């Protein structure tokens, strides 16, 4: 066979194989490619983002310690949110990814730790996998991350959409996503303007949600054109902790200091024990509402100690509540200021939260109560 004929055959095969793909890509490009929409930054965009987080029960996600899922049946993750680390599995590799100190990550081939020349490359690959794959799982919860810009966009149908741009962080900073919502503010899809996709504005579904054991809502599946992105069996859990039961010690200290129980109430709502002079409602525990509320007031002359006990049905609920209180106490919000003005500290037991505050008549009485104050500082989380 002549060389010219062979060349024609090869060229024909190439055209036969590539032309349909090129035509298909051209069709998709003309049909779906859109310019990045313009939006307005400011409070209205933030309100829309907050509405989305409320619809997804963001507090439950924040309280979640562990997340486990498998992306497209290829990459498996055991993510310890509480310790900011993740075990990443693919093929015969495992990387213990330290999300705080990238260089401290460990690589395993099979069961054997690997220290060879490709260690850094494997850690980088696990890092990129983690950034991409977890984004498909928890992207809605990242809208207030550092370096994120939020804009309100009006769609052609007159609906509010949220344009989110990541100016830093992750593996591909500069990417933008336009979130679309249902009537409750819950995400149903987003459009993507990313460096990795050749077509701008492609839309992927965010509609297959489940409520995990921790109460966090996470997706199990996405549809992108004709492709399906499976997240596998998605799990979200809270690490159960043991707490001491030690209220009796405080009562013993009060009795020895000549305090007398003056008032005791059983209450049926958070408003009753925790709204003092209409100043403060402590916090809403949403998924893990308390089952019992108890109030005691102890007095000695003009000095008083007040104790609130909030009971939950199990240690799961109390662990959830502790995270809420811990977060409240470190946040820079008006709620924190009001909380710390109203109460002096809190303590956890196996199924209860104890809150207290004291009122001392004078500096002299404060000194007389030194043993009570020292015990409370030792036994309670105080400020």
C-alpha positions in Angstrom: 0.0 0.0 0.0 1.3 3.4 -1.0 2.4 5.8 1.8 0.0 8.5 0.6 -2.9 6.0 0.9 -1.8 5.1 4.4 -1.7 8.7 5.4 -5.2 9.3 4.0 -6.5 6.3 6.0 -4.9 7.6 9.2 -6.3 11.1 8.6 -9.7 9.6 8.0 -9.6 7.6 11.2 -8.6 10.7 13.2 -11.4 12.8 11.7 -13.9 10.0 12.2 -12.9 9.7 15.9 -12.5 13.4 16.7 -15.1 15.2 14.6 -18.2 13.9 16.5 -16.5 15.0 19.8 -15.7 18.4 18.4 -19.3 18.8 17.1 -20.7 17.7 20.4 -18.4 20.1 22.3 -19.4 22.9 20.0 -23.1 22.1 20.6 -22.6 22.2 24.4 -20.6 25.4 24.2 -23.2 27.2 22.2 -26.0 25.9 24.4 -24.6 26.3 27.9 -21.7 28.8 27.9 -22.6 32.0 29.8 -20.6 35.0 30.9 -20.2 35.5 34.6 -23.2 37.5 35.9 -22.8 40.8 37.7 -24.1 41.1 41.2 -24.2 43.5 44.2 -22.1 42.9 47.3 -23.5 43.9 50.7 -26.0 43.0 53.4 -28.6 41.6 51.0 -26.2 39.0 49.7 -25.2 38.1 53.2 -28.8 37.8 54.3 -29.4 35.4 51.3 -26.3 33.4 52.3 -27.4 33.2 56.0 -30.9 32.1 54.8 -29.2 29.2 53.0 -27.2 28.2 56.1 -30.4 28.3 58.2 -32.3 26.1 55.8 -29.5 23.5 56.0 -29.2 23.7 59.8 -25.7 25.1 59.8 -25.4 24.7 63.6 -25.7 20.9 63.2 -22.9 20.9 60.6 -20.7 23.0 62.9 -21.3 20.5 65.7 -20.4 17.5 63.5 -17.1 16.0 64.5 -16.6 13.3 61.8 -17.7 13.0 58.1 -17.2 10.0 55.9 -18.0 9.6 52.2 -16.7 8.2 48.9 -16.5 10.4 45.8 -17.4 8.8 42.5 -16.4 5.4 43.9 -12.8 6.4 43.6 -11.7 8.4 46.6 -12.7 7.6 50.2 -12.6 10.0 53.0 -12.6 9.8 56.8 -12.6 13.5 57.8 -12.1 14.4 61.4 -13.5 17.9 61.5 -12.8 18.3 65.2 -9.1 17.7 64.8 -8.8 19.2 61.3 -7.4 16.0 59.8 -8.5 13.5 57.1 -7.7 10.0 56.0 -7.7 10.0 52.2 -7.8 6.6 50.3 -7.4 5.8 46.6 -6.1 2.8 44.8 -3.6 1.2 47.3 -2.6 4.6 48.8 -3.6 6.2 52.1 -2.6 9.7 53.2 -3.2 10.9 56.7 -3.7 14.5 55.8 -2.9 17.1 58.4 -5.0 20.1 57.4 -3.3 22.4 59.9 0.3 21.5 59.0 0.5 20.2 55.5 4.1 19.0 55.9 3.2 16.7 58.8 1.0 14.5 56.7 1.8 10.8 56.4 1.7 8.5 53.3 1.0 4.8 53.4 1.2 2.2 50.6 -0.9 -0.7 51.8 -0.1 -0.9 55.5 3.5 0.4 55.2 4.4 4.0 55.8 6.1 5.5 52.7 9.1 7.9 52.9 10.2 7.8 49.3 10.9 10.5 46.8 7.2 10.7 45.7 5.9 11.3 49.2 5.4 15.1 48.6 3.6 14.4 45.3 1.2 11.9 46.9 0.5 14.4 49.7 -0.2 17.1 47.1 -2.5 14.7 45.2 -4.4 13.9 48.4 -4.7 17.6 49.2 -6.1 18.4 45.7 -8.5 15.4 46.0 -9.7 16.6 49.4 -10.2 20.2 48.2 -12.2 19.2 45.1 -14.2 16.3 46.5 -15.2 17.8 49.9 -16.3 21.0 48.1 -18.9 18.8 46.3 -20.1 17.8 49.8 -19.9 20.9 51.9 -19.7 23.9 49.5 -22.8 25.7 51.0 -21.2 25.8 54.4 -18.1 27.6 53.0 -19.9 30.8 51.9 -18.5 32.8 54.9 -15.0 31.5 54.7 -12.1 33.9 54.6 -11.5 35.3 51.2 -15.0 34.7 49.9 -17.0 37.4 48.1 -20.8 37.2 48.1 -23.0 39.0 45.6 -26.8 39.1 45.1 -27.8 38.3 41.5 -31.3 38.7 40.0 -32.0 35.9 37.5 -34.0 36.3 34.3 -36.9 34.8 36.2 -36.7 37.6 38.8 -35.4 35.3 41.5 -32.6 35.9 44.0 -29.4 33.9 43.4 -26.1 34.1 45.3 -22.9 34.5 43.4 -20.0 33.2 45.5 -16.3 33.9 44.5 -13.4 32.3 46.2 -10.5 34.8 45.9 -8.1 32.6 47.9 -7.7 29.2 49.3 -8.3 25.7 47.9 -6.6 24.4 44.8 -8.2 26.8 42.2 -8.7 30.2 43.7 -10.7 32.6 41.6 -13.6 30.2 40.9 -17.2 31.5 41.1 -20.5 29.7 41.7 -24.0 31.0 41.3 -26.4 29.3 43.8 -30.1 28.8 43.1 -32.6 28.1 45.8 -36.1 26.7 46.5 -38.7 28.7 48.3 -37.2 27.8 51.7 -33.8 29.0 50.9 -32.3 25.5 50.4 -29.9 25.1 47.5 -31.1 23.1 44.5 -28.2 23.8 42.1 -25.3 26.0 41.2 -23.7 27.2 38.0 -19.9 27.1 37.8 -17.3 29.5 36.4 -14.1 27.6 37.1 -10.6 27.3 35.6 -10.9 23.6 35.2 -14.1 23.6 33.1 -13.9 24.7 29.4 -17.5 25.8 29.4 -18.6 28.7 31.7 -21.9 28.5 33.5 -22.5 24.8 33.6 -25.1 23.8 36.1 -24.9 20.9 38.7 -27.8 19.8 40.9 -27.7 20.1 44.7 -31.1 18.4 45.4 -30.3 14.9 46.9 -29.9 15.8 50.5 -29.9 13.6 53.6 -29.9 14.4 57.3 -27.0 12.6 58.9 -26.8 11.2 62.4 -25.4 14.6 63.6 -28.3 16.5 62.1 -26.0 18.0 59.4 -27.6 18.0 55.9 -25.3 16.7 53.2 -25.8 15.7 49.5 -25.5 12.2 48.2 -25.6 12.8 44.5 -25.1 15.5 41.9 -26.1 15.6 38.2 -23.9 17.5 35.8 -25.3 17.3 32.2 -25.6 13.6 31.6 -23.0 12.7 34.3 -23.8 11.6 37.8 -21.4 12.4 40.7 -22.1 9.9 43.5 -20.9 10.7 47.1 -21.3 7.1 48.3 -22.7 6.4 51.8 -22.4 9.8 53.5 -22.1 9.9 57.3 -21.9 12.7 59.8 -21.5 12.0 63.5 -20.8 13.7 66.8 -18.1 12.3 69.0 -19.7 11.3 72.3 -17.8 12.4 75.3 -18.0 11.6 79.0 -18.7 14.4 81.5 -18.5 14.4 85.3 -21.6 14.5 87.4 -20.6 17.0 90.1 -23.4 19.4 90.9 -23.5 18.0 94.4 -20.0 19.4 95.1 -21.2 22.9 94.4 -24.3 22.4 96.6 -22.1 21.1 99.3 -19.9 24.2 99.1 -22.9 26.5 99.3 -24.3 24.6 102.3 -21.0 24.8 104.2 -20.9 28.6 103.4 -24.3 29.0 105.1 -26.3 29.5 101.9 -29.9 28.4 102.1 -32.1 27.3 99.2 -34.7 30.1 98.8 -36.4 29.3 95.4 -36.7 26.3 93.2 -38.7 26.0 89.9 -39.3 23.5 87.1 -39.8 25.3 83.8 -41.2 24.2 80.5 -39.4 26.4 78.0 -36.0 28.0 77.4 -37.6 31.5 77.7 -38.5 31.0 81.3 -35.2 30.2 83.0 -32.9 32.0 80.6 -34.8 35.2 79.7 -33.9 37.3 82.8 -35.7 40.6 82.8 -36.3 40.1 79.1 -32.5 40.4 78.5 -31.4 37.2 77.0 -32.5 34.0 75.5 -29.4 31.8 75.7 -29.3 29.9 72.5 -31.5 27.7 70.4 -30.4 24.0 70.3 -32.8 23.2 67.4 -32.3 19.5 66.7 -31.5 18.7 70.3 -34.0 20.6 72.4 -33.8 20.2 76.2 -36.3 17.9 77.9 -36.3 19.6 81.3 -35.4 23.0 82.8 -34.6 23.6 86.5 -33.9 26.8 88.4 -32.5 27.3 92.0 -31.7 30.4 94.0 -29.5 30.2 97.0 -29.1 33.2 99.4 -27.0 34.2 102.4 -28.0 37.6 103.7 -27.8 39.9 100.7 -25.6 37.6 98.6 -27.1 35.2 96.2 -26.1 32.3 93.8 -28.4 31.3 91.0 -28.1 28.0 89.2 -29.9 26.9 86.0 -29.9 23.3 85.0 -30.8 22.3 81.4 -31.4 18.6 80.9 -31.0 16.7 77.7 -32.2 13.1 76.9 -28.7 11.7 76.3 -25.0 12.5 76.0 -25.4 13.0 72.3 -27.6 16.1 73.0 -25.2 17.4 75.7 -22.2 17.1 73.3 -24.2 19.0 70.7 -25.1 21.7 73.3 -21.5 22.0 74.6 -20.3 22.9 71.1 -23.0 25.6 70.8 -21.9 27.1 74.2 -18.2 26.9 73.4 -18.8 28.6 70.1 -20.9 31.3 71.7 -18.2 32.0 74.3 -15.4 32.6 71.8 -17.5 34.5 69.1 -17.3 38.2 68.9 -21.0 38.9 68.8 -23.5 41.0 70.9 -25.0 37.6 72.0 -21.7 36.7 73.6 -21.6 40.0 75.5 -25.1 39.6 76.8 -24.5 36.0 77.7 -21.4 36.9 79.7 -23.1 39.7 81.5 -26.0 37.5 82.5 -24.0 34.4 83.6 -20.6 33.9 85.1 -19.9 30.4 83.7 -21.2 27.0 82.8 -20.5 23.3 83.5 -21.4 20.1 81.6 -22.5 16.9 83.2 -23.5 13.6 81.5 -27.0 14.9 80.5 -27.2 18.5 81.7 -25.7 22.0 81.4 -25.3 24.0 84.6 -25.2 27.8 84.3 -24.6 30.1 87.3 -24.4 33.7 88.3 -23.7 35.4 91.6 -24.6 38.7 93.2 -22.4 39.9 96.1 -23.6 42.8 98.2 -20.1 44.4 98.6 -16.4 43.7 98.2 -16.3 42.5 101.8 -19.0 39.9 101.0 -17.1 39.0 97.9 -14.1 38.2 100.1 -16.3 36.2 102.5 -17.4 34.1 99.5 -13.8 33.5 98.3 -14.2 29.7 98.8 -17.3 29.7 96.7 -15.7 31.7 93.9 -12.5 29.6 94.0 -14.6 26.4 93.7 -16.6 27.8 90.8 -13.5 28.9 88.9 -12.0 25.5 89.4 -15.1 23.5 88.5 -16.9 25.7 85.9 -15.9 27.3 82.5 -15.7 30.9 83.6 -14.8 34.3 82.2 
